[in-house]
Amino acid sequence: MKGALKSIKRAPHMLTSRVGMSTKSNDAETDELVRKFAGLEDYTGKLVKDTSTFRDAIATMLTSQAGFGVAFATLFQPINDEASLTSKFPEAATTLRNIASYQELMAELRDAIQPELELIDSRIVAPLKEYQDLLKKIRKTITKREHKLVDYDRFNNSYNKLKEKKEKSLSDEKNLFKLEQDLEQATSEYDHYNSTLKAEIPHFLQLTTAFITPIFQTFYFIKVGVLYTLLEKMQGWGASTYGDLSVEGIEAMHYERLGDTVEQMEALTVTKRLGPSARLLTTHRQNSGSDSSSVLSRKTSTASSYKPPVRGAYGAAAASTSEPAPPAYSTGGATPALAGKRPAPPPPRPKVGLPQTQYVTALYDYAATAEGDLSFAAGDRIELVKKTESTEDWWTGRLNGVEGVFPGNYVNVQ
C-alpha cells in the first residue's frame, strides 16, 4: 500500500518530465552501467533459452526416431494372409531387412546421449537460473535508485520554484522549510543507491565474465559431443548397411535407383502444358467440323464456365433459340460468319478516353473482314484504346503493335 501511494505521488512529476515541463536529472556514468547490466540480463536469458531448446530438441528427435522405427516395422508387417511387401515391391527388401538394426541404433543413441543431456541441466541451466535470481536482486536496487532520483527531482523542482517566489506568505515559508527537509532526505537516499551501483556494478561485471565463460564453454563442448556421437553412430550404421554414404556415394545411389523415371514422367501427357480452354475449343471445332450450335449445346450440357455472350443486334438468330450463341461478327476461325458482307455497325456512341492502360481478353477468334479491323485469337490479351459503354459496339484496341477495331462482345474486360 505504501509503495502504491508513493507511485501516485511520483506520477505527476514523471508525466511533466516526459513532456519537458520539469527538470530531470541524470548521471551518465551510472546510466551506462545500467545499460551494460540490462545487456547482461538479455544475454543470460538467451543462453538459458538456447540451452534448454537444444536439450529438448535432441531428446524429442531421439524419441521420434525410435517411434518412427516401431511404426515402420508395424506398417510393413503383413496383416493376416496378406502377401509380403517384398513380393510386390522387391526394392523394399533392404528397408525391411534394416528396420530391426535401426531400432537398435536408436536405443544405443538414447543411452549414449541421455547422460550428456542431463549434464546440460546440472552444469548449465541450473547455475544460470541461480545467476538470474541474483540479477533480479540487483535489478531491484536499480529500480530503487530510479525511484529515489524521481523523488529528488520532484522535491528539487518544487523547492526551487517556491524559493524563487518573490513574495512569500507564512504558509510558503513553512512549505519551503518542509521541502528543504524532504529534498535533503531524497538527496541522501539517492546518493546512497547511486554510489552503491557505481562502486559494485563494475566489479560484478568482472566477476560475471569469470562465471559465464566456463558455462558457455561447457555448453559448447557438450553440444559438440552430442552431435559427434550422432554423426559417428549414424555414419557407422549407414556404411555397414548401405555402403558409401559420402556425398558422391549418396548421389550415385540416387541416380542409380532413379533410372529413367524422369524421362517416363516427362513423356506422360498429363505433364505437358495445355493451351487456354478457348483455344482448345477452337481447335476441336475445326477438327470436328461441327457447327457452333452443337458445340455450344455440348458446352451448356456440361455446365462449363465458358459461355459466349448472347448475340446482340447483329444476330437475329438468337431470338429463335434458348441456347446462347456467339456473336456473328467473324468470317473465319471458330465462329460462323453471316452471309454476305459484315453489317454496318450501329450508330457510334461517344467514345470515352481511358485514364490508364486497360487490357481485355479475347473470348473468341476474330478475323478481320474489312480494312481497319483488328484480328486476334481466343485468349489473346489486347490493349484497350477506346471503348463505349455497350459491348454491342465496336471498340478500338492494339495487339502486337497493330491497332484496329473489333466487336466489344468478343472480349472480356479485365
N, C-alpha and C positions, 0 to 999 in steps of 0.2 A: 504493500500500500504506500509505504514511504517513497519507494522508487517511482511509483506512478505519479505521486504529487510533484516530485522533482521534475519528471518529464514534462508535466503540464506547465510548470514554471519556465522551463527552458524553451518550450515550443515557440513563444512569440519572438524571442531573440534569434532562434535558428531560422525562422521564416524571414525576418527582416535582414539578417546577414546574407541570406541567399540572394535577395533582390538588391543588395548593395546599400541598404539603408542603415546598417550597423557595421561597426568595425569588427573585423575578425582577425585574431592574432594567429601566428603560426611560427613554428620552429623548423627550419629547413633541415637541420641535421636529424632531428627526431622523425620528421616525416619521411626522410629517405630510409631510415632504419625500419620504420613501419612498412614501407613499400617492399623492402627486401624480405621482411618476415612474412608478408602476405604471399610473395612468390614461393617461399619455402612451404607454406601451408598447401598451396596448389600442387607443388611438386610431390609432396608426401602423399596427398590424396590420390594423385595419378599413379604413383608407384604401387600403392595398395590395390587400386583398381586393376592395374595391368597384371600384377602377380596373381591375383585371385581369378582373373579372366583366363589366364594361361593355364592355371591349375584345373579349373573347371572344364576348359576346352579339351585338354588331354584326357581327363577322366571320362568325359562324355564320348569322345572318339573311341576309346578302347571298349566302352560298354556297347556302343552302337555297332562296332565291328564284330564283337562277339555275337550280338544278336543277329547280325546280318548272316554270319556263318550258319547259325542254327536255322534261320528262316530259309536260307538257300538249300540246306540239306532236306528240310521238310518239303519244300516245293518240288524238288527233283525226285522225291521218293514216290514210286508208283502207288496208285490207290487201287486196292483190291486186285482185280485181274487185269489192270491196265498194263499195256506193254511198256517196257522200259524206255526212257527218253533216248538212249543211245540207238535204239532201233530206228527211230525216226530222224534223229539228228546225231550222226556219228561224231561230228566235230565237238560235241559236248562231253565226250568221254574224258578229256583231260580235266575239265572243270569238275566233273563228278568225282574223279579219282583224287582230286586235291582238296576237296571240302573238309575232310577229316583233319588233314595236316594244317589247314588254315585255322580251324578251330583250336588246335593245339598251340599254334603260333600266337593267337590272340590271348590265350590263357598264360603263356610264358611272358608275353609283353606286360600284361597286367601285374604279374608277380614281380617283374623286374622294375617296373616304373612306379608302382604304388609307393614304395619307400621314398622315392625322390619327391613325389607329390606331397607326402607327409612332411618332408623337410621344408617345403615352401611354407607350410602353415606354422611350423615351430620356429624356424630361423628367419623368416621374412615377415609374414603377415602379422604374427603376434607381437614382435618387437615394434613394428611400425604403428600398430594400433595403440600401444602404450605410449609411444612417442607423440601420437596425435592427441592423447589425453593431456600431455604436458604442454603441447601447443595451445590447447584450449584455455589452460590456466594463464598463459602469457597473453592470450587474446583478451581475456577479461581485464588484465591490467591495462592493456592498450585502450580498451573501451572506457575504463575509469578515467584514464588520462584525458581522453577526448571530452568526457562529461565535465571534468574539472576545468578544462580550457573554455568550455561554453560558459560555465559559471563565472570564471574570471572575466571574460569579455562582457558578460551581461552586467556584472556589478561595476566594472570599469567604465562602460559606456554611461550607465546611469549616474555614477559618481561624477564623471567629468561634465556631463550635461547639467547636473544640479550645481556643481561648483562654479561653472561659468555664468550662472544666472546672476544678474547684477543686483537685483533687489530680492533679498531672501526673507521670508517670513520665519517666525519661530518654528513652525512646523517643518519648513525647509531645512532649518539648522539641525533639527532633531533627525530628519531623514538623512541629511548629509553625514552626520556622526554615525548613524547605523550603517549606511552604505560603506563608509570608510572601514568599519569593523568587518563587514561581510567581504569587502574586497581584500582586506589583509588575510582573512582566513582562506578565501579562494585562491589567493596567490600562493600561500604556503602549501596548500594541498596539491595545486597544480605543479609547483616546483618539485614536490616530493616524487610524484609519479613520473614526471618528465625526466628528472635526474636519474631515477632508477632505470628507466628504459635506455637512456643514453649510456649508462655505465654497463648494463648487463646484456643487452641485446647483441652488441658486437662479440662479447665473449661467448654467448650462446651460439651464435652463428659459426664460430670457430669450432666449438665442440660438436656441432651438428655435422660438420664435414667429416670428422673422425668417426661419427656414428653412421651416417648414411652411406659413405663409400664402401665399407665392408659389406653392408646389406645388399647394395646394388651388385657388387662383385659376386656375392654368394648366389644371388638370383641368376646372374649371367651364367655361372658355371653349372648350376642345376639345370637351367634351360638347355645349355649345350649338351649336357649329359643325357637328358631325356631325348632330345632329337637325334643324338648319335646312336643311342640304343635302338630307337625306332628304325633308323636307316640301316644299321648293321643287321638287325634280325630280319627285316623285310627283304633286304638285298640277298642275304644268305638263303632265305626260303625261296625267293624268286629264282635265283640262279640254279638251285637244286631241282626246282620244279619245271621252269620254263627255259632255262639256259641263259643265254646272253641277254641281260636286261640293261645294257648301256643304251644310250640314245640311238646309236646306229643299229643296235640289235633289235630294239623295240620297233624302230621304223621299218626294218627289213621284215620282221614278223608281221607287221601290219599290212604291208603291201603284198606279202605272200598270201595271207588269208583273204585279202580283198579280192584278188583275182581280177576278173573282168566285170565286176559288179558295176563299176561306174559306167562302162560302155553300155551295159544292159539297161541301166536306168535311163541314160540319155536316149536310147533307142525307143523307149516307150512313148506312145503317142501322148499320154497324159502329161508328159514333161515338156511338150512343145507348146509354145505360146500361141494362143488363138487370137484372131483379129477381133475387132468390135462386132457386137451382135448384129448391128445393122448391115455391116459389110458381109457377114456370113449369110444373112437373109438374102442380100442381093445376089450373091454367088449361087445360092440354092435356087433362086428363081430362074436365073439364066441357064443353069444346068438342067433343071427340070422342064423348062419351057412352059410352066403353068402360068395362068393369069393371076393378076393381083388379087382378085376377089377370093379365089380359092386359098391363096396363101394367107390373106387376111382372116378368112374363116378359120383356118387351122390355128392361126396365132391367137384368135379370140377364144377358141375352144380350150386351149392350153393355158389360158389366163396369164399370158405373157405380159410383161410390163411395157413391151414395145407396142404402142398404139398410135398409128398415124393420125394426124388431125383430120377432122371431118371436112369434106370438100365444101368449099365456100361458093361464092357467086360464079366461079368459073366452071363448076361441075354440076350440072343438073341431075346427074345420076344418083347423087347422094340422097335425094328425097325419095327415091324408089326402093331403097333397101334399108334394113335396120342395122346393117353392119357398117362401121366407119370405113371410109375408103381414102386412100392417099390423094392429095390434091393433084389435079391433072394439068400440071404445067409442063412436064418434061416429055420429050420425044424419044429419049434413049434411056439406057440403064434399066433400073428395076421398075419404073413407073410407066404404064402405058400412056401414049400421047393421044390427045384429041385429034380427030380427023381434021385435016386442013392446017391452016396456019394457026399460030398462037393467038387467042383472042386478045383484043386490046385491053390494057389494064384499066381499072376503074379510075374515075376522076381523081387526080392527085390530091392528097391531103397536105396540109402544111407540114413541112419537114422540121424536125427539131434536132438541133445540134447536140452531140453528146459531150458532157462536161469532161469526160476522160475516156481512155481507150476501153472499149467493151467488146467482148467476143461472144459468138454464138456457135452452137454445134449443129452440124448438118444431120438431119434425121433421114434424108433420102438422097440418092444420087440425083443430080440435076445437070443436064447437058444443055449448053447454050443453043437457043433456036433463032436468035437474032443478034445483030451486032450490038455490043454493049452489055450482053448478058455475062454473068459470072458462072462458070462451070465448077462443080465440086462433087466429091463423093461422100457418101454417108459416113459420118464420123469425123469429117474434116472440121478443124477449128478456124472460123472465119472472123477476121477483124471487122467489126460493125462500124461503118462510116456514117450512114444516115438511115433512119427508120421512122415509121409513122406509128400512131397509137394502135393501129389494127394490123393483125398478122395476115389479113387478106390483101394487103397492098404489096407493092414491090419495094424492097429495101436495097440499099447500096452497101456493098462490103468489099473487102480486099483479102485476097488469098495468094500467097507466094508472089507478092508484088504486083498482082493483076487486080484492077478494080472494075467492078461491074455490078449490075442489078440482079436480083434473084427474088423469087416468091417468099414472102415472110413466113408462110406456114410450112416451109420446108426445113425450118431450123428451130432450135430450142435456145432461148435466151439464157445465158448463164447468170 
